[in-house]
Amino acid sequence: MSQLEIVSRREFAHPINKLWRAWTNPEHLKVWWGPNGFTNTIHKHDLRVGGTWRLTMHGPEKGNYENEARFTVVEPEKRLEWDRVSQPLFYVTVVFDKIDEDKTSVTFKMKFYEQKMYDTIVKFAPEKNEENFDRLESELEKM
């Protein structure tokens, strides 16, 4: 792991195809994406290499946070990668590993381009990524 990476992992007691749907279907994604208290408006989700993902994250207290990324790797039920083109800039890799028929491991990696941005984000991202995984778990239970 590089010094400019934040890596979060979790095992989910759900099959890999369900995890993939939760990560790639905007109807599910908008429900669980982001830390506790956030809601989302997904404006575009063109899931293909070169496709754009544009959303607004609505903060629990105040504020709207515009996000845009470009998908660089889309390997169904294996891997998703995207490059953020809105601040803060970083590259995301999500790896899906089938443990067995009803268990999947997800590795979420954020790779930063600059030390200063990494130093800022690493102070809160690991905890917020865990909140995100908790929200994903809740959405998986409803699916």
C-alpha positions as CSV (number, residue, x, y, z in Angstrom):
1,M,0.0,0.0,0.0
2,S,1.3,3.4,-1.0
3,Q,1.6,6.2,1.6
4,L,-1.1,8.1,-0.4
5,E,-3.7,5.4,-0.1
6,I,-6.7,4.9,2.2
7,V,-7.9,1.3,2.1
8,S,-11.2,0.0,3.6
9,R,-12.3,-3.6,3.5
10,R,-15.4,-5.5,4.7
11,E,-16.9,-8.9,4.3
12,F,-20.6,-9.0,3.6
13,A,-22.9,-12.0,4.1
14,H,-24.4,-11.5,0.7
15,P,-23.6,-13.0,-2.8
16,I,-21.3,-11.1,-5.1
17,N,-24.1,-10.3,-7.7
18,K,-26.1,-8.5,-5.0
19,L,-23.1,-6.4,-4.0
20,W,-22.5,-5.6,-7.6
21,R,-26.1,-4.4,-8.0
22,A,-25.9,-2.3,-4.9
23,W,-22.7,-0.6,-6.3
24,T,-23.8,-0.1,-9.9
25,N,-27.6,0.4,-9.8
26,P,-28.3,4.1,-9.2
27,E,-31.6,3.3,-7.4
28,H,-29.6,1.4,-4.7
29,L,-26.5,3.6,-4.9
30,K,-28.4,6.8,-4.1
31,V,-29.8,5.3,-0.9
32,W,-26.5,4.2,0.7
33,W,-23.7,6.3,-0.8
34,G,-21.9,8.6,1.6
35,P,-21.5,9.0,5.4
36,N,-24.3,8.9,7.9
37,G,-26.9,11.6,7.3
38,F,-26.2,12.2,3.7
39,T,-28.7,11.9,0.8
40,N,-27.9,11.9,-2.9
41,T,-29.2,13.1,-6.1
42,I,-27.7,11.1,-9.0
43,H,-27.7,13.2,-12.2
44,K,-25.9,10.8,-14.4
45,H,-24.5,7.2,-14.0
46,D,-23.1,6.0,-17.3
47,L,-21.5,2.7,-16.1
48,R,-19.0,2.1,-18.9
49,V,-15.3,2.9,-19.4
50,G,-15.2,6.6,-20.1
51,G,-18.7,7.1,-18.7
52,T,-19.6,9.8,-16.3
53,W,-20.9,9.5,-12.7
54,R,-22.3,12.9,-11.5
55,L,-24.1,13.3,-8.3
56,T,-24.9,15.9,-5.6
57,M,-24.4,14.7,-2.0
58,H,-26.7,16.6,0.4
59,G,-25.1,17.1,3.8
60,P,-27.1,16.5,7.0
61,E,-26.6,19.9,8.5
62,K,-26.3,22.0,5.4
63,G,-24.5,22.1,2.1
64,N,-24.6,20.4,-1.2
65,Y,-21.5,18.7,-2.5
66,E,-21.1,18.3,-6.3
67,N,-19.2,15.2,-7.3
68,E,-18.1,14.0,-10.7
69,A,-16.0,11.0,-11.8
70,R,-15.1,9.1,-14.9
71,F,-15.2,5.3,-14.9
72,T,-11.9,3.8,-16.0
73,V,-12.5,0.1,-15.3
74,V,-15.8,-1.8,-15.3
75,E,-15.4,-5.6,-14.8
76,P,-18.8,-7.0,-13.7
77,E,-18.7,-8.6,-10.3
78,K,-15.0,-8.1,-10.1
79,R,-13.8,-4.5,-10.2
80,L,-14.9,-0.9,-10.6
81,E,-12.5,2.0,-10.9
82,W,-13.0,5.7,-11.4
83,D,-11.1,9.0,-11.4
84,R,-12.6,11.9,-9.6
85,V,-12.7,15.0,-11.7
86,S,-14.2,17.2,-9.0
87,Q,-12.4,18.2,-5.8
88,P,-11.0,16.4,-3.9
89,L,-9.0,14.6,-6.6
90,F,-8.3,11.0,-6.1
91,Y,-8.6,7.6,-7.9
92,V,-10.9,4.9,-6.6
93,T,-10.6,1.1,-7.0
94,V,-13.3,-1.2,-5.7
95,V,-12.6,-4.9,-5.8
96,F,-15.2,-7.6,-5.2
97,D,-14.0,-11.0,-4.0
98,K,-16.3,-13.9,-3.8
99,I,-15.6,-15.8,-0.6
100,D,-18.4,-18.3,-1.1
101,E,-21.9,-18.4,-2.6
102,D,-23.3,-16.1,0.2
103,K,-20.2,-14.1,1.3
104,T,-18.3,-11.3,-0.5
105,S,-15.4,-9.2,0.4
106,V,-15.2,-5.6,-0.8
107,T,-12.0,-3.6,-0.9
108,F,-12.4,0.2,-1.4
109,K,-9.2,2.0,-2.2
110,M,-8.7,5.8,-2.5
111,K,-5.4,6.8,-4.0
112,F,-4.4,10.5,-3.8
113,Y,-2.3,12.4,-6.2
114,E,-0.9,14.9,-3.6
115,Q,0.4,14.5,-0.1
116,K,-1.5,17.6,1.1
117,M,-4.9,16.3,0.0
118,Y,-4.2,12.9,1.5
119,D,-3.1,14.4,4.8
120,T,-6.4,16.3,4.9
121,I,-8.7,13.4,3.9
122,V,-7.1,10.6,5.9
123,K,-8.1,12.4,9.2
124,F,-11.8,11.4,8.6
125,A,-12.1,9.1,5.6
126,P,-11.5,5.7,7.3
127,E,-14.3,6.3,9.8
128,K,-16.6,7.7,7.1
129,N,-15.9,4.8,4.8
130,E,-17.0,2.5,7.6
131,E,-20.2,4.5,7.9
132,N,-20.6,4.1,4.1
133,F,-20.2,0.3,4.5
134,D,-22.8,0.3,7.3
135,R,-25.3,2.0,5.0
136,L,-24.5,-0.4,2.2
137,E,-25.1,-3.3,4.6
138,S,-28.5,-1.8,5.5
139,E,-29.4,-1.4,1.8
140,L,-28.3,-5.0,1.1
141,E,-30.7,-6.2,3.8
142,K,-33.6,-4.5,2.1
143,M,-32.8,-5.7,-1.4
